[in-house]
Amino acid sequence: MHTALPLALLLSAYAGLAVAWKFDVSYDDGTTLHFNGHTNSGCTKFKKSDADVNNVHFEGSSLADTFELFHDERCHDLGYKGKKGVNNVPTGQYASYKVY
């Protein structure tokens, strides 16, 4: 039972380091969508696909510092790979993304 407290403290400290990532996607029509998470997103389909993406602002976390935009919904046709900060992506329609 004495190891439960140190383990709980260690897990709490680790959770504090795993700050959430934020991912803001700007479209040609003026819409900006906001996404966030704590770990890798896996392949995620965009709900909006009727306008071109022109800019992404990405704030990574200790567990995810890269994002990718894909032209297809299954994350096979890579269109752009970005890092932290403002990314002026090639203007176009993207169907899905991954954060890792």
Buried (B, 14 or more C-beta within 10 A) or exposed (E): EEEEEEEEEEEEEEEEEEBEBBBBBBBEEEEEEEBEBBEEBEBBEBEEBEEBBBBBBBBBBEBBBBBBBBBBBEBEEEBBEBEBEEBEBEEEBBBBBBBB
